[in-house]
Amino acid sequence: MLSIRSEMNRKSFLVALGAALTLLGPASGQEAPTASAEHESKANPVVRTFGAEGGYRTEVKSETRGTLSQDDRRQVSLLAAQVFQHVDEARKAADAEDAERAREEVNKGREAIQAIRALLPTTSVHTRTTAPDGKVIYEDRREVQEDQVPLYEGMVHARTLAPILAARRDSAQVAGVRVVESEAISTAVTADLDLVEAQLGKAARALDDKKSDEAAAALLLAQVQGVDIRYNKEDTPLAEARDAIWLAKRALEENNSVQAQANLSIARSRLEVYRQVLPEDQRQDVTQMLSEVNQLESQLRKGANQPTDRAERTRQGNVVTQWWDQVNDWFKRRF
């Protein structure tokens, strides 16, 4: 597997905090008894307590507001892809000394990030440490939000990924990866929202100070270090199938059954290839999807010469969307 990771890739606060607390051991060489209590209500909040009774104790209370539906996840992915398109356009404008257009693209990128923030759940984290006498010796409250956003829909188009890879090549950050005609180079692409947002802010300030070079450098950093790309050759057929499935959905939304059939045919052939590389005991889900794709192709062929009502097209589109979600779940299991 080829893995391209940002040198500044930051883990979320909760993951870092959890790891730190998990690794804590006794302060002295003694086998002092420690305790870790955790309880969770059916909803929120979640409370974790670390430390021995009668000693120093740290309580971490977290409460999450909001949930993310599958449709919301697609919105987030689409908006994240838009962010990188605005970053690329802004960098081109800054390089051309067109500060006005660069500022406009930077602002659009920041607005897209704000829209993503509005969709993502937010977690309130309250950390408190008490001494053996019950006195609070440390306390902190903060709002945290997941900053690693998966890019799915945007990766259907090479135009989103190509500028990122080009920027990385210019910075000697990547080798051996290229955009191919299938537009399916990536199997797992994740955007670092905090990093990109910070660099957009830096670019905006530089443009206000009429420093186009500094703005371009910040935007380049957003492209080079703001995305984590993982590529696995074995997964290429699955990536191609995923993109063909999404394009079939688009075609159905446009009531273009001919184009939908063409994309479903591609998806089916790539799923067949992917199925062959799987162990026998892992092929069942792919086989089931292939059967469903065949059924839909047959329905579209039969209805080619007669009008199809909107409700039926919507139903077909929803089925294809479910396949797309399922394929993305297969990717998650593989990484």
C-alpha positions in Angstrom: 0.0 0.0 0.0 1.2 3.5 -0.8 0.4 5.9 2.0 0.8 9.7 1.6 0.4 11.5 4.9 0.7 15.1 5.9 3.6 15.8 8.2 1.3 18.1 10.1 -1.6 15.7 10.2 -3.2 16.2 13.6 -5.4 13.8 15.5 -8.5 15.1 17.1 -8.4 16.3 20.7 -10.5 13.5 22.0 -8.3 10.8 20.4 -5.1 12.4 21.8 -6.7 12.9 25.2 -7.9 9.3 25.3 -4.5 7.9 24.3 -2.7 10.0 26.9 -5.0 9.0 29.7 -4.9 5.3 28.7 -1.2 5.3 28.9 -1.0 6.9 32.3 0.6 4.5 34.9 1.4 4.8 38.6 3.5 7.8 39.5 5.9 5.7 41.6 7.5 2.3 41.1 5.0 0.7 43.5 2.1 -1.4 42.2 -0.3 1.2 43.5 -3.9 0.3 42.8 -5.6 2.5 40.2 -9.1 2.6 39.0 -10.8 3.6 35.9 -14.6 4.0 36.0 -16.7 4.6 32.9 -20.4 5.0 32.7 -22.6 6.1 29.8 -26.2 6.9 29.7 -28.4 5.7 26.8 -27.7 9.1 25.3 -25.3 11.8 26.5 -23.2 12.6 28.4 -20.3 10.2 28.7 -18.3 10.4 31.9 -14.9 8.7 32.4 -13.1 8.8 35.7 -9.4 8.0 36.1 -7.4 7.5 39.3 -7.7 5.6 42.6 -10.3 6.3 45.3 -8.8 8.7 47.9 -6.1 9.8 45.5 -5.8 12.3 42.6 -8.7 11.7 40.2 -9.5 13.1 36.8 -13.0 13.2 35.4 -13.6 13.7 31.7 -17.2 14.4 30.8 -18.1 14.7 27.1 -21.5 15.5 25.5 -22.1 15.4 21.8 -24.8 17.5 20.1 -26.0 16.6 16.6 -25.8 13.5 14.4 -24.7 12.9 10.9 -27.0 11.0 8.5 -25.7 9.4 5.3 -27.1 12.2 3.3 -25.3 14.7 5.5 -22.1 12.8 5.1 -22.4 13.2 1.3 -23.0 16.9 1.8 -19.9 17.2 3.9 -17.8 15.3 1.4 -19.2 17.4 -1.5 -18.5 20.7 0.4 -15.0 19.5 1.3 -14.3 18.9 -2.4 -15.5 22.4 -3.1 -13.1 23.8 -0.5 -10.1 22.4 -2.4 -11.4 23.7 -5.7 -11.6 27.2 -4.2 -8.1 26.8 -2.7 -6.7 25.9 -6.1 -8.4 28.8 -7.9 -7.3 31.2 -5.2 -3.7 30.0 -5.5 -3.8 30.5 -9.3 -5.2 34.0 -8.8 -2.6 34.9 -6.2 0.2 33.6 -8.4 -1.2 35.9 -11.2 -1.3 38.9 -8.8 -5.1 39.0 -9.1 -5.7 39.8 -5.4 -9.4 40.5 -5.8 -10.2 37.1 -7.4 -7.9 35.3 -4.9 -9.7 37.0 -2.0 -13.1 36.0 -3.5 -12.0 32.3 -3.8 -10.5 32.3 -0.3 -13.8 33.7 1.1 -15.8 31.0 -0.7 -13.5 28.3 0.7 -14.0 29.6 4.2 -17.8 29.8 3.7 -17.8 26.2 2.6 -15.9 25.2 5.7 -18.4 27.1 7.9 -21.2 25.1 6.2 -19.3 21.9 7.0 -18.9 23.0 10.6 -22.6 23.6 10.8 -23.3 20.1 9.7 -20.7 18.3 11.8 -21.7 17.2 15.4 -20.0 19.2 18.2 -18.7 17.7 21.5 -18.4 19.6 24.8 -15.5 18.3 26.9 -15.2 19.1 30.6 -12.0 17.9 32.3 -11.5 18.2 36.0 -8.8 16.9 38.3 -9.2 16.8 42.1 -6.6 16.3 44.9 -7.1 13.7 47.7 -8.7 16.4 49.8 -11.3 17.1 47.1 -9.8 20.4 46.0 -10.0 21.1 42.2 -6.5 21.6 41.0 -7.2 21.6 37.3 -10.3 22.3 35.2 -10.9 22.9 31.5 -13.9 23.2 29.2 -13.8 23.3 25.5 -15.8 22.6 22.4 -14.3 20.1 19.9 -15.3 18.9 16.5 -14.0 16.1 14.2 -11.5 17.7 11.8 -10.8 14.7 9.5 -13.4 14.8 6.7 -13.6 12.0 4.2 -13.8 13.0 0.5 -16.1 10.8 -1.5 -18.3 12.6 -4.0 -15.6 15.1 -4.9 -13.1 12.3 -5.8 -15.4 11.2 -8.7 -13.8 14.1 -10.6 -10.1 14.2 -11.3 -10.3 18.0 -11.3 -10.5 18.0 -7.5 -7.5 15.6 -7.0 -5.3 16.7 -9.9 -4.3 20.1 -8.5 -3.6 18.6 -5.1 -1.2 16.0 -6.6 0.3 18.6 -8.8 1.0 20.9 -5.9 2.6 18.0 -4.0 4.8 17.1 -6.9 6.0 20.7 -7.0 6.8 20.5 -3.3 8.6 17.1 -3.7 6.0 15.6 -1.4 4.7 12.7 -3.6 6.0 10.2 -6.1 4.5 7.3 -8.0 1.0 8.6 -7.9 -0.8 9.9 -11.0 -4.3 10.8 -12.0 -5.6 8.3 -14.5 -8.3 8.4 -17.1 -10.6 6.4 -14.9 -10.6 9.3 -12.4 -10.4 6.6 -9.7 -6.9 7.1 -8.3 -7.9 7.2 -4.7 -9.4 4.6 -2.4 -9.3 6.7 0.8 -9.0 10.5 0.8 -9.3 12.5 4.0 -9.2 16.3 4.4 -7.7 17.9 7.5 -10.3 20.6 8.1 -8.5 22.5 10.8 -5.3 22.8 8.8 -7.0 23.9 5.7 -9.1 26.5 7.6 -6.0 27.9 9.3 -4.2 28.3 6.0 -7.2 29.9 4.4 -7.2 32.4 7.3 -3.5 33.0 6.8 -4.0 33.6 3.1 -6.8 36.0 3.7 -4.7 38.1 6.1 -1.8 38.1 3.6 -4.1 39.3 0.8 -5.4 42.1 3.1 -1.7 43.1 3.6 -1.2 42.9 -0.2 1.3 40.0 0.2 0.3 37.7 -2.7 3.4 35.6 -2.3 2.6 34.8 1.3 -1.0 34.1 0.4 0.0 31.7 -2.4 2.4 29.9 0.0 -0.4 29.4 2.5 -2.7 28.1 -0.1 0.0 25.7 -1.4 0.4 24.4 2.1 -3.3 23.7 2.3 -3.1 21.6 -0.8 0.1 19.8 0.1 -0.6 19.1 3.8 -4.4 19.4 4.0 -5.2 16.0 2.5 -4.3 12.4 3.4 -4.4 10.0 0.4 -4.2 6.3 0.6 -4.0 4.2 -2.5 -4.1 0.4 -2.8 -3.8 -1.2 -6.2 -6.0 -4.1 -5.2 -8.8 -1.7 -4.5 -8.7 0.1 -7.9 -11.6 -2.0 -9.4 -13.7 -1.1 -6.3 -12.8 2.6 -6.6 -13.9 2.5 -10.3 -17.1 0.7 -9.4 -17.9 3.3 -6.7 -17.4 6.1 -9.2 -19.5 4.4 -11.9 -22.3 3.8 -9.4 -22.3 7.5 -8.4 -22.4 8.5 -12.1 -25.3 6.1 -12.6 -27.2 7.8 -9.8 -26.6 11.2 -11.5 -27.9 9.8 -14.8 -31.0 8.5 -13.1 -31.6 11.9 -11.5 -31.5 13.4 -15.0 -33.8 10.7 -16.3 -31.1 9.5 -18.7 -31.5 5.7 -18.6 -29.1 5.1 -21.4 -26.2 6.7 -19.6 -27.3 5.0 -16.3 -27.1 1.6 -18.1 -23.6 2.4 -19.4 -22.4 3.3 -15.9 -24.0 0.3 -14.3 -22.3 -1.9 -16.9 -19.0 -0.4 -15.9 -19.8 -0.8 -12.2 -20.8 -4.5 -12.7 -17.6 -5.4 -14.6 -15.4 -3.7 -12.0 -17.3 -5.4 -9.2 -16.7 -8.7 -10.9 -13.0 -8.1 -10.9 -13.0 -7.0 -7.3 -15.0 -10.1 -6.3 -12.3 -12.3 -7.9 -9.6 -10.9 -5.7 -11.5 -11.5 -2.5 -11.3 -14.7 -0.4 -14.2 -17.1 -1.0 -15.7 -16.3 2.4 -15.8 -12.6 1.7 -17.6 -12.6 -1.6 -21.2 -12.9 -0.5 -22.0 -9.1 -0.2 -20.4 -8.4 -3.6 -22.3 -11.3 -5.2 -25.6 -9.9 -3.8 -24.8 -6.4 -5.1 -24.0 -7.8 -8.6 -27.4 -9.6 -8.6 -29.1 -6.3 -7.7 -27.2 -4.4 -10.4 -28.2 -7.0 -13.0 -31.9 -6.6 -12.0 -31.8 -2.8 -12.3 -30.0 -3.0 -15.7 -32.7 -5.4 -16.9 -35.5 -3.0 -15.7 -33.8 -0.1 -17.5 -33.5 -2.0 -20.7 -37.2 -3.1 -20.6 -38.3 0.5 -19.9 -36.1 2.1 -22.6 -38.9 2.6 -25.0 -41.6 3.7 -22.6 -41.8 6.7 -20.2 -40.9 6.1 -16.5 -42.7 8.1 -13.8 -40.7 10.2 -11.5 -41.4 8.1 -8.4 -39.9 5.0 -10.0 -36.8 7.0 -11.1 -36.5 8.2 -7.5 -36.8 4.7 -6.2 -34.1 3.5 -8.6 -31.8 6.4 -7.6 -32.2 5.5 -3.9 -31.2 1.9 -4.6 -28.1 3.0 -6.4 -27.3 5.4 -3.5 -27.5 2.5 -1.1 -25.0 0.6 -3.2 -22.6 3.6 -3.1 -22.9 3.8 0.7 -22.2 0.1 0.9 -19.1 0.3 -1.3 -17.8 3.1 0.9 -18.4 0.9 4.0 -16.2 -1.8 2.3 -13.5 0.8 2.0 -13.8 1.7 5.7 -13.4 -2.0 6.7 -10.2 -2.3 4.5 -8.4 0.7 6.1 
